């Protein structure tokens, strides 16, 4: 039982200084409730439960507000005191920040942001004011069925809500997981590559005036994932060396990735902002977020069916091979962790293949320009 207490306020929380080493706990005037401050400055709300003073972490400040943390502490203490075994009453909106704070402490920031994005976009609008106990398998199915046209998003959304609901069971907010039994078959691996005529059609349908058009052209010219291109920032570009360095936090395999860029890609990059995000999103989003609507518009303009932006990555790889680029150079461009340079080879082979990649990109840009010119003459 804490012997000293301080009335915690937003001001006192912000002014708390980290200890020189280890952790220290500042206890509130509310019994058994306090905030633990680590050496690194992280502040987490805690509550002591039971006779033995079991310490339970509620969540991290300021993700969890002082008011919400106090309310959660009161519920936990009441449940322990009264010996309640029924599920606690809490809404989806209120549980979401508690889940993110507790589940992703010390884990990859990218995973945290993606899970939160999926939950906020696909489930929060439907479950906002609902108690967690009111979430049913039928209601989950209705939400997920609407994502059938985007099977990858559908599977990721199911994974996110399943993780959230398992956390809810552990926290005694619900007694069973309504997502259990929901499965969606994994689609076959895509093999689609665009023909020269289709590449030319995509090139004609995109232009320098459109933000989405710039992203699509850079995906085609550089072969990187759409999320990596959309998250580009001015500081990632080295104009003297004519390279782009993608930091680990925006790359799928969490490995820093540096590639050169050619004149055609450089002409697009040169027209983008000179500081901060190159493709800021709407309504305060960190990066471009208008994928579905923009892709539908592009499909109508280029008259190509059954293709995705990720197919541009496969198209580049296939064409580079046809142009004589060695497989290990293609892998470097794509930042693959399997293949020729993997395992022990990846550990010992630190050669960057920058010259070889630059030669490959120059050949690819010449090919793109050639088929674009042929298309214009035919048109």
JOPE-V986099 format. One record per backbone hydrogen bond with DSSP energy under -1.0 kcal/mol. CO is the residue of the C=O (numbers start at 1). NH is the residue of the N-H. E is the energy in kcal/mol with one decimal. If there is no record, write none. Layout:
BEGIN
CO	NH	E
CO	NH	E
END
This chain:
BEGIN
9	13	-2.4
10	14	-2.2
11	15	-1.7
22	39	-1.2
24	37	-3.2
26	35	-2.5
27	6	-3.3
30	33	-1.6
32	48	-2.3
33	28	-3.3
34	46	-2.6
35	26	-2.9
36	44	-2.5
37	24	-2.1
38	41	-1.8
42	38	-2.5
43	61	-3.2
44	36	-3.5
45	58	-2.6
46	34	-2.3
47	56	-2.8
49	54	-2.3
50	53	-1.2
54	49	-3.0
56	47	-2.0
59	45	-2.9
60	64	-2.5
65	69	-2.4
66	70	-2.4
67	71	-2.1
68	72	-2.3
69	73	-2.4
70	74	-2.5
71	75	-1.8
72	76	-2.3
73	77	-2.6
74	78	-2.6
75	79	-2.6
76	80	-2.2
77	81	-2.6
78	82	-2.9
79	83	-1.1
79	84	-1.5
90	132	-2.1
91	95	-2.2
92	96	-2.0
95	99	-2.6
96	100	-2.4
97	101	-2.3
98	102	-2.3
99	103	-3.1
100	104	-1.6
104	107	-1.6
108	112	-1.9
109	113	-2.5
110	114	-2.2
111	115	-2.4
112	116	-2.4
113	117	-2.5
114	118	-2.3
115	119	-2.3
116	120	-2.6
117	121	-2.4
118	122	-2.3
119	123	-1.5
119	124	-2.4
123	127	-2.5
124	128	-1.6
127	130	-1.4
128	93	-1.9
130	92	-2.1
131	134	-2.0
132	135	-1.6
136	140	-2.1
137	141	-2.5
138	142	-1.9
139	143	-1.6
140	144	-2.6
141	145	-2.7
144	147	-1.4
145	148	-1.5
147	150	-1.8
150	154	-2.4
151	155	-2.3
152	156	-2.1
153	157	-2.7
154	158	-1.9
155	159	-2.1
156	160	-2.3
157	161	-2.4
158	162	-2.2
159	163	-2.2
160	164	-2.1
161	165	-2.3
162	166	-2.0
163	167	-2.0
164	168	-1.8
165	169	-1.8
166	170	-2.1
167	171	-1.8
168	173	-2.9
168	174	-1.0
169	172	-1.8
172	88	-2.0
177	180	-1.5
179	182	-2.0
195	199	-2.7
196	200	-2.3
197	201	-1.8
198	202	-2.4
199	203	-2.4
200	204	-2.5
201	205	-1.9
207	210	-1.0
210	214	-2.0
211	215	-2.0
212	216	-2.6
213	217	-2.4
214	218	-2.3
215	219	-2.4
216	220	-2.2
217	221	-2.6
218	222	-2.7
219	223	-1.7
225	229	-2.1
226	230	-2.8
227	231	-1.4
229	232	-1.6
232	278	-2.6
233	236	-1.8
234	237	-1.6
236	245	-2.5
238	242	-1.6
238	243	-1.7
242	261	-1.6
243	238	-2.8
244	259	-2.4
246	257	-2.3
247	250	-1.6
248	251	-1.0
251	254	-1.5
257	246	-3.5
259	244	-2.9
262	266	-2.4
263	267	-2.1
264	268	-1.1
265	269	-2.5
266	270	-2.3
268	271	-1.3
269	272	-1.6
276	234	-2.7
279	288	-1.7
282	285	-1.5
285	281	-1.4
290	294	-1.7
291	295	-2.8
292	296	-2.2
293	297	-2.0
294	298	-2.2
295	299	-2.6
296	300	-1.9
297	301	-1.5
298	302	-2.9
299	303	-1.6
309	312	-1.2
310	314	-1.3
311	315	-2.4
312	316	-2.4
313	317	-2.0
314	318	-2.4
315	319	-2.4
316	320	-2.7
317	321	-1.8
318	322	-1.8
319	323	-1.8
320	325	-2.7
321	324	-1.4
326	330	-1.8
327	331	-2.3
328	332	-1.5
329	333	-2.2
330	334	-2.4
331	335	-1.1
331	336	-1.9
340	342	-1.1
342	345	-1.3
343	347	-1.2
344	348	-1.9
345	349	-2.8
348	350	-1.1
353	357	-2.6
354	358	-2.4
355	359	-2.2
356	360	-2.0
357	361	-2.6
358	362	-2.3
359	363	-2.1
360	364	-2.3
361	365	-2.6
362	366	-2.0
363	367	-1.8
364	368	-2.5
365	369	-2.6
366	370	-2.0
367	371	-2.3
368	372	-2.0
369	373	-2.2
370	374	-2.3
371	375	-2.0
372	376	-1.8
373	377	-2.0
374	378	-2.2
375	379	-2.7
END
